[in-house]
Amino acid sequence: MEKTGDIENTGTREHKKPGEAKPIWPRNRRKENSVRSFPIIVFDSIEYIFCWFYYLFGHVASFRFLLQFSAVMLFAMGVYGVTIDMEKRQIDRGVREATLFAMIARTHALPEGKGARALKPSVEALASDGVAMEEINLSGADLSGAKLAGANFRRADLSNAIFVEADLRDADLRGANLSGAVFIRANLTGADLCEADLTKADLVGAVFHDAYMEKVNLEGAELLVANFSNAHLAGAIVTSANGAYSNFAGADLSNANFGDTELQGALFDGADIGGARLSQSYDLSDKQIEEACASPDTPPILPEHLEWAERRC
């Protein structure tokens, strides 16, 4: 049974919040006769240090200012370090790009095209880094099997370049000079070739699925078994070309010019041939265009022996 005095003392005992009083090393543990384990000693030390830290932060203004100043300085140093690192990376990338361009220029300048095959690694490196190669001169370069997906060759001179089995998916070739270029079995799915010059280019077995080729010049090009399915060829010039067994299924061929072009076995299922000039093409049959379509206002211009069924798109 507790005494009345002990109960009164318990009720009036003062309870202080953490940080209000100076930290004191626990006396009850200090007086223990038993040997304390090392982890307990470490835990008590850490707790004691943190109590002092909390006490000083709440009672000493200079200590609080020092901590805040240190935090600001650390943050500033971190931002400065990140900025310097980014600038250094940009400088390194600029040096790398300049080196690659210089290497391409020196290699391309070798006599008799001796450096044509040596250009491939440098061009692939620039493409993988996402560097724009606009208006670059790579005429006659041998880039067979090159991995150039997404490369930017806008308005570049790629005349007579060799892209046999090259990967040019989603490449930007707008306005590029590709006259005489060889794209045998190359993959140009989704590539942008609007207003590009492909005169006398070799596109045998090349894939232009879903490519953008508005107003492209394919005069005299070899299109044998090339795949233009779902491609956008509105206003394209396909004169004096060999389009035998090409696949134009689902393509937009509106207002395209197929004058003097071989179209034996070419596939036009679902293609929009509205306004397309096919009157002077060769070996075009009713069966080939029976699944093609056009808007009523712009029917295709067909050879005299063919009749248009007015199938609307």
Backbone torsions as a table, in degrees:
resi	resn	phi	psi	omega
1	MET	NA	127.1	-176.6
2	GLU	-77.7	147.3	176.2
3	LYS	-78.6	156.2	-178.5
4	THR	-63.9	-36.9	-179.3
5	GLY	-65.2	-37.5	178.9
6	ASP	-67.2	-36.9	178.7
7	ILE	-66.3	-41.3	-179.9
8	GLU	-65.5	-40.6	179.2
9	ASN	-65.0	-37.3	178.3
10	THR	-64.7	-38.3	-178.9
11	GLY	-71.2	-30.0	-177.7
12	THR	-97.5	7.1	-178.1
13	ARG	-65.8	138.1	-175.5
14	GLU	-86.2	127.3	177.5
15	HIS	-109.0	122.1	-179.8
16	LYS	-105.4	144.0	178.6
17	LYS	-74.8	155.8	177.4
18	PRO	-59.3	135.2	179.5
19	GLY	92.4	-11.5	-178.9
20	GLU	-80.0	-31.8	-179.8
21	ALA	-116.7	158.9	179.0
22	LYS	-66.2	138.7	179.9
23	PRO	-65.5	140.6	179.2
24	ILE	-125.5	135.7	178.0
25	TRP	-63.8	130.3	-176.0
26	PRO	-55.3	112.9	-176.3
27	ARG	-69.6	-36.8	-177.7
28	ASN	-60.8	-35.3	177.7
29	ARG	-76.8	-31.2	-179.0
30	ARG	-68.8	-28.9	-177.4
31	LYS	-88.4	-3.1	-178.6
32	GLU	-65.6	137.6	179.7
33	ASN	-83.7	-27.0	-178.4
34	SER	-71.7	151.2	179.0
35	VAL	-73.3	124.0	-178.6
36	ARG	-85.1	146.8	-179.6
37	SER	-75.4	155.7	-178.2
38	PHE	-61.1	-43.5	178.8
39	PRO	-59.2	-36.4	178.9
40	ILE	-66.2	-41.9	178.6
41	ILE	-61.4	-43.3	179.4
42	VAL	-63.4	-44.9	179.7
43	PHE	-61.6	-43.5	178.8
44	ASP	-62.7	-38.8	-179.5
45	SER	-65.7	-44.9	179.5
46	ILE	-63.7	-43.4	178.7
47	GLU	-61.4	-40.8	-179.7
48	TYR	-64.6	-42.4	179.8
49	ILE	-64.9	-44.1	-179.3
50	PHE	-66.7	-34.6	176.7
51	CYS	-63.7	-42.2	176.7
52	TRP	-64.6	-40.6	178.5
53	PHE	-60.7	-45.9	179.3
54	TYR	-63.5	-40.0	-179.7
55	TYR	-66.1	-47.9	-179.5
56	LEU	-64.1	-39.0	-179.7
57	PHE	-64.3	-32.1	-178.5
58	GLY	-87.0	-19.8	-173.2
59	HIS	-119.6	-19.7	-176.6
60	VAL	-113.1	111.7	-176.1
61	ALA	-66.5	-38.1	-179.5
62	SER	-64.4	-36.5	177.8
63	PHE	-66.7	-41.0	177.8
64	ARG	-63.9	-42.6	178.5
65	PHE	-63.3	-41.1	179.9
66	LEU	-62.0	-41.1	178.5
67	LEU	-65.5	-44.2	-179.8
68	GLN	-64.6	-41.9	179.1
69	PHE	-63.5	-41.4	179.0
70	SER	-63.2	-39.9	179.4
71	ALA	-64.3	-43.0	178.5
72	VAL	-63.1	-42.6	-179.4
73	MET	-65.0	-40.9	178.1
74	LEU	-63.3	-41.4	177.9
75	PHE	-63.9	-44.4	179.8
76	ALA	-62.6	-41.7	179.1
77	MET	-65.6	-36.1	176.9
78	GLY	-64.5	-45.3	178.4
79	VAL	-62.5	-42.2	179.8
80	TYR	-63.0	-42.1	179.4
81	GLY	-63.7	-41.8	179.1
82	VAL	-65.3	-41.1	179.9
83	THR	-62.5	-45.5	179.2
84	ILE	-62.5	-40.8	180.0
85	ASP	-64.3	-41.1	178.4
86	MET	-64.9	-42.6	179.1
87	GLU	-63.8	-39.7	179.4
88	LYS	-64.5	-40.8	178.9
89	ARG	-65.2	-39.3	178.5
90	GLN	-64.6	-40.6	178.2
91	ILE	-64.0	-45.2	179.4
92	ASP	-61.5	-40.7	179.5
93	ARG	-67.3	-38.9	177.6
94	GLY	-62.5	-41.5	177.9
95	VAL	-64.0	-41.7	179.4
96	ARG	-62.8	-44.8	179.6
97	GLU	-62.9	-45.4	-179.9
98	ALA	-61.8	-39.5	178.8
99	THR	-63.6	-43.6	-179.7
100	LEU	-65.6	-42.7	178.6
101	PHE	-63.6	-41.6	178.1
102	ALA	-63.6	-38.8	178.9
103	MET	-65.0	-40.4	178.0
104	ILE	-63.7	-42.9	-179.6
105	ALA	-63.4	-43.6	-179.6
106	ARG	-66.5	-42.2	-178.9
107	THR	-66.4	-40.4	-178.5
108	HIS	-67.7	-24.6	-177.7
109	ALA	-83.0	-4.5	179.5
110	LEU	-63.9	143.3	-176.2
111	PRO	-69.1	151.8	174.4
112	GLU	57.0	29.1	175.6
113	GLY	63.9	27.2	-178.4
114	LYS	-66.7	-23.2	-178.5
115	GLY	-97.3	10.1	-175.6
116	ALA	-59.8	-42.9	-177.3
117	ARG	-79.1	-23.3	-177.5
118	ALA	-78.3	-6.8	-178.1
119	LEU	-77.3	-23.6	-172.2
120	LYS	-55.9	-50.1	-178.2
121	PRO	-60.1	-40.9	-178.7
122	SER	-67.8	-41.1	179.7
123	VAL	-66.5	-41.7	177.8
124	GLU	-63.2	-39.3	179.7
125	ALA	-64.1	-42.0	178.3
126	LEU	-65.7	-39.4	179.7
127	ALA	-66.3	-41.7	-179.8
128	SER	-67.0	-28.8	177.3
129	ASP	-82.8	-3.0	180.0
130	GLY	74.3	22.6	-179.1
131	VAL	-79.8	131.6	178.5
132	ALA	-72.3	128.1	177.8
133	MET	-110.4	44.7	-179.1
134	GLU	-65.7	136.1	175.6
135	GLU	61.3	17.9	177.5
136	ILE	-73.1	150.0	-180.0
137	ASN	-101.1	106.6	177.6
138	LEU	-126.4	31.9	-178.5
139	SER	-62.5	131.2	178.8
140	GLY	79.1	1.5	-178.7
141	ALA	-69.1	143.3	177.4
142	ASP	-97.9	102.3	-178.8
143	LEU	-115.5	37.0	-179.6
144	SER	-61.2	130.8	178.7
145	GLY	69.1	11.1	-178.1
146	ALA	-69.1	144.9	177.7
147	LYS	-96.1	96.9	-172.9
148	LEU	-125.3	31.5	-179.8
149	ALA	-61.5	128.9	178.5
150	GLY	77.8	5.5	-178.0
151	ALA	-66.8	149.8	-179.4
152	ASN	-106.5	103.5	177.7
153	PHE	-115.4	34.2	-175.8
154	ARG	-60.9	127.3	179.1
155	ARG	58.9	22.6	179.3
156	ALA	-78.9	157.1	176.0
157	ASP	-95.6	99.7	-179.7
158	LEU	-116.7	26.9	-178.2
159	SER	-62.6	136.0	179.1
160	ASN	62.2	13.4	176.1
161	ALA	-72.7	154.9	-177.4
162	ILE	-111.2	117.8	-179.2
163	PHE	-120.7	39.3	-178.0
164	VAL	-61.2	122.0	178.9
165	GLU	56.6	26.8	177.6
166	ALA	-78.9	153.9	178.1
167	ASP	-99.9	104.5	-178.9
168	LEU	-121.2	32.5	179.4
169	ARG	-61.0	134.1	177.1
170	ASP	59.5	19.7	178.1
171	ALA	-71.7	152.3	178.4
172	ASP	-102.1	106.4	-178.6
173	LEU	-121.8	28.6	-177.9
174	ARG	-62.9	127.6	177.2
175	GLY	68.5	11.6	-178.2
176	ALA	-76.3	151.0	175.9
177	ASN	-91.4	103.5	-177.9
178	LEU	-116.2	23.6	-178.5
179	SER	-64.1	130.4	179.5
180	GLY	74.8	3.2	-179.7
181	ALA	-70.5	153.4	-177.8
182	VAL	-111.9	115.0	-179.0
183	PHE	-117.5	35.1	-177.1
184	ILE	-59.2	121.8	179.0
185	ARG	56.6	23.2	176.6
186	ALA	-77.8	153.3	-179.6
187	ASN	-106.7	107.9	179.0
188	LEU	-117.8	35.3	178.7
189	THR	-59.1	126.6	177.6
190	GLY	72.9	5.4	-179.4
191	ALA	-70.8	155.9	179.7
192	ASP	-109.1	108.5	-179.6
193	LEU	-118.9	27.5	-178.2
194	CYS	-57.1	129.2	177.5
195	GLU	60.7	20.9	176.3
196	ALA	-77.9	154.8	179.4
197	ASP	-101.8	106.9	-179.8
198	LEU	-115.9	31.7	-179.2
199	THR	-63.0	132.0	179.1
200	LYS	57.8	24.8	176.6
201	ALA	-79.2	152.2	179.2
202	ASP	-101.8	106.9	-176.7
203	LEU	-114.0	27.5	-176.9
204	VAL	-60.4	121.7	177.1
205	GLY	71.0	7.0	179.7
206	ALA	-73.5	153.5	-178.2
207	VAL	-111.1	117.0	177.5
208	PHE	-117.9	32.6	-178.4
209	HIS	-58.1	127.9	176.6
210	ASP	59.3	24.7	178.5
211	ALA	-82.6	155.2	178.5
212	TYR	-101.0	111.3	-173.6
213	MET	-133.4	35.9	178.8
214	GLU	-60.7	132.2	176.9
215	LYS	58.4	26.7	176.7
216	VAL	-73.9	149.3	-179.2
217	ASN	-104.7	107.6	-179.7
218	LEU	-112.1	29.7	-178.4
219	GLU	-63.5	126.3	178.0
220	GLY	71.4	11.8	-177.4
221	ALA	-79.6	154.9	176.6
222	GLU	-97.2	107.9	-175.0
223	LEU	-110.3	19.1	-175.2
224	LEU	-56.1	125.1	179.9
225	VAL	50.8	24.5	174.9
226	ALA	-73.9	151.2	-176.5
227	ASN	-107.8	108.1	177.5
228	PHE	-112.0	26.6	-176.9
229	SER	-61.0	132.7	179.4
230	ASN	59.3	17.0	177.8
231	ALA	-78.8	159.5	-178.8
232	HIS	-106.8	98.6	-174.8
233	LEU	-115.8	28.9	-179.3
234	ALA	-60.2	128.3	177.9
235	GLY	74.2	12.9	-177.8
236	ALA	-72.0	150.8	176.2
237	ILE	-104.2	108.7	-177.1
238	VAL	-121.2	48.3	-176.4
239	THR	-89.2	149.3	177.5
240	SER	52.8	32.8	-178.3
241	ALA	-108.0	166.8	175.8
242	ASN	-109.0	98.8	-179.4
243	GLY	-104.5	24.9	-177.4
244	ALA	-61.6	131.1	177.0
245	TYR	60.2	23.2	174.1
246	SER	-77.1	157.4	-178.2
247	ASN	-110.0	106.6	177.2
248	PHE	-109.6	22.2	-177.0
249	ALA	-61.0	127.7	177.9
250	GLY	71.8	6.8	-177.9
251	ALA	-81.1	156.6	174.7
252	ASP	-95.3	103.3	-178.3
253	LEU	-111.1	21.9	-177.1
254	SER	-61.0	131.3	177.2
255	ASN	62.8	16.1	175.3
256	ALA	-75.6	152.4	-177.8
257	ASN	-111.6	113.0	-179.6
258	PHE	-109.1	34.3	-178.5
259	GLY	-64.6	134.2	176.7
260	ASP	58.2	36.4	-177.4
261	THR	-115.8	136.8	177.1
262	GLU	-78.9	123.6	-177.7
263	LEU	-127.3	26.6	179.4
264	GLN	-62.1	125.9	177.4
265	GLY	72.5	4.2	179.0
266	ALA	-67.0	145.7	-175.3
267	LEU	-104.1	126.2	-178.5
268	PHE	-123.5	20.3	-177.5
269	ASP	-60.3	122.5	177.9
270	GLY	74.2	5.6	-179.0
271	ALA	-79.7	145.0	175.8
272	ASP	-89.6	107.0	-178.8
273	ILE	-109.4	24.7	179.5
274	GLY	-60.7	122.2	179.0
275	GLY	76.0	1.1	-179.7
276	ALA	-69.4	137.0	-179.8
277	ARG	-94.4	99.1	-178.2
278	LEU	-113.5	7.5	-172.5
279	SER	-66.0	-28.3	-177.4
280	GLN	-107.5	15.7	177.3
281	SER	-81.5	164.7	-176.5
282	TYR	-110.4	146.7	171.2
283	ASP	56.2	40.0	175.4
284	LEU	-99.6	128.9	-175.3
285	SER	-114.0	164.8	176.9
286	ASP	-60.5	-38.1	-177.8
287	LYS	-62.3	-33.4	-178.2
288	GLN	-69.2	-34.2	-175.0
289	ILE	-104.5	3.2	-176.3
290	GLU	-67.8	-21.5	177.8
291	GLU	-101.8	1.3	177.3
292	ALA	-78.5	168.0	-177.4
293	CYS	-142.3	166.8	178.3
294	ALA	-164.3	156.1	176.4
295	SER	-74.6	152.1	-177.3
296	PRO	-60.6	-28.4	-176.4
297	ASP	-78.5	-23.5	-176.6
298	THR	-129.6	74.0	178.4
299	PRO	-70.7	155.8	179.3
300	PRO	-72.9	156.6	176.0
301	ILE	-98.0	104.5	-172.6
302	LEU	-104.4	162.9	173.0
303	PRO	-60.0	158.7	-174.2
304	GLU	-62.8	-29.3	-175.7
305	HIS	-82.2	-0.8	-179.4
306	LEU	-110.6	146.6	177.1
307	GLU	-116.6	138.5	-178.9
308	TRP	-90.4	127.2	-176.5
309	ALA	-85.2	1.8	179.3
310	GLU	54.1	50.9	176.3
311	ARG	-83.8	118.9	-175.9
312	ARG	-81.7	146.1	177.1
313	CYS	-79.7	NA	NA
